[in-house]
């Protein structure tokens, strides 16, 4: 019987500690998400304004063309 009381007390203490920790851990705030979106927008804007985006698209198109000209891909 004493073991059950000890186990019950341990579980109760564990539950209250977990509950307290969950209150503190509320996840990321909206500022973090906005910062990530702005960072992605700045990087995308840099690609568009520098012309690198066009070079990347052309490279990918050439690679796809080479694969299909040599008989690659699904048949």
Secondary structure as GFF3:
##gff-version 3
##sequence-region A 1 75
A	DSSP	alpha_helix	2	24	.	.	.	ID=ss1
A	DSSP	alpha_helix	30	50	.	.	.	ID=ss2
A	DSSP	alpha_helix	52	69	.	.	.	ID=ss3
###
